[in-house]
Amino acid sequence: MNTPAAAGRVSDAAAAVPADAPAASPASPASPRCDNCGAAVSGRYCAACGQRLEPPVHTLWHFTRAATEDLTHADSRLWRTLGALLLRPGHLTGEFLAGRRARYLPPVRLYLVISVVFFLWASAMHSQVRVVRVTEPDQGPARTELAPLGEDTFGAALPGESAEQHAERFCSSGVNYDGPWRERIQPAAHRACVRLVLDKGHSLPEVFMHNVPRAMFVFLPLLAGVMMLMYWRPRHYYVEHLLLFLHNHAFVFLLLLLAGLASALLKPLAGWISAAAALYIAWYAYRSMRVVYGQSRSLTLGKLVLLSFFYLVSGALMIGLVSLYSVFTL
């Protein structure tokens, strides 16, 4: 039963609320918070830091499901990027230059990941090191042969001679440099020879494969500079050429990796697989230049031939320099 005092209090409270105020709604649960930055999250991803909203990983099964979803989810950029990289020459470069970048992996990250996987695989699958051996018979011209690097490459040690003494004796007679800067190069070459003899050349392939990816960071910008001269009119930015080479080299590494795996599984068809990969790489380079720069077939083909010549010459020079650097840094 309502008393007059209670009725008065209700009337006062009603008078304090504006007439046009919305009706009170039941209390809603608090918005979830991002575990990374603490911001309120209204969707699946945090608007502040970009982390996906998901419960913490507590079990191995939960971790496996999350990892599988990252790789196979329809919204993942990985498979979309790899598919375009393998089957659509120049598409990724064109999309990046057009500003449509959210759907694909960034070019530098794509190149780094694929190159790391490729060189790790190449290091694990590298063949035995071979050296050029020159023999001078008593009669007739000198003969050269490609022989595997083994115990007999550096000769046998004399009786009672230690490994260090054998290396010093071999390098004292085998390393004689008389060119420019002899006072600096000769001692360094002698020290490198001694390390090579003591190691029997076993660590040289590993050092070489470790230095090649570093050299690529010099080689690719150099190629982009040459491409800039070839496409001077109409003018293109240097970064456009660099992006094309990043994508194309990522494609080459990925294709060689897949071709190597296919050749290992289908050994009778290894020759055909290598030939098909070489032809596809040549067509891919031509098609990517056509897509990105939009010039005629004949002009693009002529520039591709010129670029290929420079690529072979500079590539051979790079391999030679990397080989020397690998020997001197053993």
Contacts in CASP RR format, 6 or more apart in sequence:
PFRMAT RR
TARGET T0000
AUTHOR 0000-0000-0000
METHOD contacts of the structure
MODEL  1
MNTPAAAGRVSDAAAAVPADAPAASPASPASPRCDNCGAAVSGRYCAACG
QRLEPPVHTLWHFTRAATEDLTHADSRLWRTLGALLLRPGHLTGEFLAGR
RARYLPPVRLYLVISVVFFLWASAMHSQVRVVRVTEPDQGPARTELAPLG
EDTFGAALPGESAEQHAERFCSSGVNYDGPWRERIQPAAHRACVRLVLDK
GHSLPEVFMHNVPRAMFVFLPLLAGVMMLMYWRPRHYYVEHLLLFLHNHA
FVFLLLLLAGLASALLKPLAGWISAAAALYIAWYAYRSMRVVYGQSRSLT
LGKLVLLSFFYLVSGALMIGLVSLYSVFTL
31 40 0 8 1.000
31 41 0 8 1.000
31 42 0 8 1.000
32 40 0 8 1.000
32 41 0 8 1.000
32 53 0 8 1.000
33 39 0 8 1.000
33 40 0 8 1.000
33 41 0 8 1.000
34 40 0 8 1.000
34 41 0 8 1.000
34 46 0 8 1.000
34 48 0 8 1.000
34 49 0 8 1.000
34 51 0 8 1.000
34 53 0 8 1.000
35 51 0 8 1.000
35 56 0 8 1.000
36 46 0 8 1.000
36 49 0 8 1.000
36 51 0 8 1.000
37 46 0 8 1.000
37 48 0 8 1.000
37 49 0 8 1.000
37 51 0 8 1.000
38 48 0 8 1.000
39 46 0 8 1.000
39 47 0 8 1.000
39 48 0 8 1.000
39 49 0 8 1.000
41 47 0 8 1.000
41 53 0 8 1.000
43 53 0 8 1.000
44 52 0 8 1.000
44 53 0 8 1.000
45 51 0 8 1.000
45 52 0 8 1.000
45 53 0 8 1.000
46 52 0 8 1.000
46 53 0 8 1.000
54 66 0 8 1.000
55 62 0 8 1.000
57 63 0 8 1.000
57 66 0 8 1.000
70 76 0 8 1.000
71 78 0 8 1.000
71 79 0 8 1.000
72 79 0 8 1.000
77 103 0 8 1.000
77 104 0 8 1.000
77 105 0 8 1.000
78 105 0 8 1.000
80 103 0 8 1.000
80 104 0 8 1.000
81 92 0 8 1.000
81 104 0 8 1.000
81 105 0 8 1.000
81 110 0 8 1.000
82 254 0 8 1.000
84 91 0 8 1.000
84 92 0 8 1.000
84 95 0 8 1.000
84 104 0 8 1.000
85 92 0 8 1.000
85 110 0 8 1.000
85 247 0 8 1.000
85 250 0 8 1.000
85 251 0 8 1.000
85 254 0 8 1.000
86 251 0 8 1.000
86 254 0 8 1.000
86 255 0 8 1.000
89 248 0 8 1.000
89 251 0 8 1.000
89 283 0 8 1.000
89 284 0 8 1.000
89 285 0 8 1.000
89 287 0 8 1.000
89 288 0 8 1.000
89 291 0 8 1.000
90 244 0 8 1.000
90 247 0 8 1.000
90 248 0 8 1.000
90 287 0 8 1.000
90 288 0 8 1.000
90 291 0 8 1.000
90 292 0 8 1.000
91 291 0 8 1.000
92 104 0 8 1.000
92 107 0 8 1.000
92 110 0 8 1.000
92 247 0 8 1.000
93 107 0 8 1.000
93 240 0 8 1.000
93 243 0 8 1.000
93 244 0 8 1.000
93 247 0 8 1.000
93 288 0 8 1.000
93 291 0 8 1.000
93 292 0 8 1.000
94 291 0 8 1.000
94 292 0 8 1.000
95 101 0 8 1.000
95 103 0 8 1.000
95 104 0 8 1.000
96 104 0 8 1.000
96 107 0 8 1.000
96 243 0 8 1.000
97 240 0 8 1.000
97 243 0 8 1.000
97 292 0 8 1.000
104 110 0 8 1.000
105 113 0 8 1.000
107 243 0 8 1.000
107 246 0 8 1.000
107 247 0 8 1.000
107 250 0 8 1.000
108 246 0 8 1.000
110 246 0 8 1.000
110 247 0 8 1.000
110 250 0 8 1.000
111 246 0 8 1.000
111 247 0 8 1.000
111 249 0 8 1.000
111 250 0 8 1.000
114 250 0 8 1.000
114 253 0 8 1.000
114 254 0 8 1.000
114 257 0 8 1.000
115 213 0 8 1.000
115 216 0 8 1.000
115 249 0 8 1.000
115 250 0 8 1.000
115 253 0 8 1.000
116 213 0 8 1.000
117 253 0 8 1.000
117 257 0 8 1.000
118 253 0 8 1.000
118 254 0 8 1.000
118 256 0 8 1.000
118 257 0 8 1.000
119 209 0 8 1.000
119 212 0 8 1.000
119 213 0 8 1.000
121 257 0 8 1.000
122 209 0 8 1.000
123 205 0 8 1.000
123 206 0 8 1.000
123 209 0 8 1.000
123 210 0 8 1.000
126 205 0 8 1.000
126 209 0 8 1.000
128 148 0 8 1.000
128 149 0 8 1.000
129 148 0 8 1.000
129 149 0 8 1.000
129 201 0 8 1.000
129 204 0 8 1.000
129 205 0 8 1.000
130 146 0 8 1.000
130 147 0 8 1.000
130 148 0 8 1.000
130 149 0 8 1.000
131 146 0 8 1.000
131 147 0 8 1.000
131 148 0 8 1.000
131 149 0 8 1.000
131 153 0 8 1.000
132 144 0 8 1.000
132 145 0 8 1.000
132 146 0 8 1.000
132 147 0 8 1.000
133 144 0 8 1.000
133 145 0 8 1.000
133 146 0 8 1.000
133 147 0 8 1.000
133 153 0 8 1.000
134 142 0 8 1.000
134 143 0 8 1.000
134 144 0 8 1.000
135 142 0 8 1.000
135 143 0 8 1.000
135 144 0 8 1.000
135 145 0 8 1.000
136 142 0 8 1.000
137 143 0 8 1.000
147 153 0 8 1.000
149 200 0 8 1.000
149 201 0 8 1.000
149 204 0 8 1.000
150 200 0 8 1.000
151 200 0 8 1.000
153 200 0 8 1.000
154 166 0 8 1.000
154 167 0 8 1.000
154 170 0 8 1.000
154 197 0 8 1.000
154 200 0 8 1.000
155 166 0 8 1.000
155 170 0 8 1.000
157 163 0 8 1.000
157 165 0 8 1.000
157 166 0 8 1.000
158 166 0 8 1.000
158 169 0 8 1.000
161 169 0 8 1.000
163 198 0 8 1.000
164 194 0 8 1.000
164 198 0 8 1.000
166 197 0 8 1.000
167 193 0 8 1.000
167 194 0 8 1.000
167 197 0 8 1.000
167 198 0 8 1.000
168 194 0 8 1.000
170 193 0 8 1.000
170 197 0 8 1.000
171 190 0 8 1.000
171 193 0 8 1.000
171 194 0 8 1.000
171 197 0 8 1.000
172 190 0 8 1.000
174 193 0 8 1.000
175 186 0 8 1.000
175 189 0 8 1.000
175 190 0 8 1.000
175 193 0 8 1.000
176 186 0 8 1.000
177 185 0 8 1.000
177 186 0 8 1.000
177 189 0 8 1.000
179 185 0 8 1.000
188 328 0 8 1.000
189 328 0 8 1.000
192 327 0 8 1.000
192 328 0 8 1.000
192 330 0 8 1.000
195 330 0 8 1.000
196 204 0 8 1.000
196 327 0 8 1.000
196 330 0 8 1.000
199 330 0 8 1.000
203 330 0 8 1.000
204 326 0 8 1.000
204 327 0 8 1.000
204 330 0 8 1.000
207 326 0 8 1.000
207 329 0 8 1.000
207 330 0 8 1.000
208 322 0 8 1.000
208 323 0 8 1.000
208 326 0 8 1.000
211 322 0 8 1.000
211 325 0 8 1.000
211 326 0 8 1.000
211 329 0 8 1.000
212 322 0 8 1.000
215 318 0 8 1.000
215 321 0 8 1.000
215 322 0 8 1.000
216 249 0 8 1.000
218 318 0 8 1.000
219 314 0 8 1.000
219 315 0 8 1.000
219 318 0 8 1.000
220 242 0 8 1.000
220 245 0 8 1.000
220 246 0 8 1.000
220 249 0 8 1.000
221 242 0 8 1.000
222 314 0 8 1.000
223 241 0 8 1.000
223 245 0 8 1.000
223 307 0 8 1.000
223 310 0 8 1.000
223 311 0 8 1.000
223 314 0 8 1.000
224 238 0 8 1.000
224 241 0 8 1.000
224 242 0 8 1.000
224 244 0 8 1.000
224 245 0 8 1.000
225 238 0 8 1.000
225 241 0 8 1.000
226 307 0 8 1.000
226 310 0 8 1.000
227 241 0 8 1.000
227 244 0 8 1.000
227 245 0 8 1.000
227 307 0 8 1.000
228 236 0 8 1.000
228 238 0 8 1.000
228 241 0 8 1.000
230 303 0 8 1.000
230 306 0 8 1.000
230 307 0 8 1.000
231 241 0 8 1.000
231 293 0 8 1.000
231 303 0 8 1.000
236 293 0 8 1.000
240 292 0 8 1.000
244 288 0 8 1.000
244 289 0 8 1.000
244 292 0 8 1.000
247 288 0 8 1.000
248 284 0 8 1.000
248 285 0 8 1.000
248 288 0 8 1.000
251 284 0 8 1.000
252 281 0 8 1.000
255 277 0 8 1.000
255 280 0 8 1.000
255 281 0 8 1.000
256 277 0 8 1.000
259 273 0 8 1.000
259 274 0 8 1.000
259 276 0 8 1.000
259 277 0 8 1.000
260 273 0 8 1.000
262 269 0 8 1.000
262 273 0 8 1.000
263 269 0 8 1.000
263 270 0 8 1.000
263 271 0 8 1.000
263 273 0 8 1.000
263 274 0 8 1.000
266 273 0 8 1.000
285 304 0 8 1.000
285 308 0 8 1.000
286 300 0 8 1.000
286 301 0 8 1.000
286 304 0 8 1.000
289 295 0 8 1.000
289 300 0 8 1.000
289 303 0 8 1.000
289 304 0 8 1.000
290 297 0 8 1.000
290 300 0 8 1.000
293 300 0 8 1.000
294 300 0 8 1.000
295 303 0 8 1.000
END
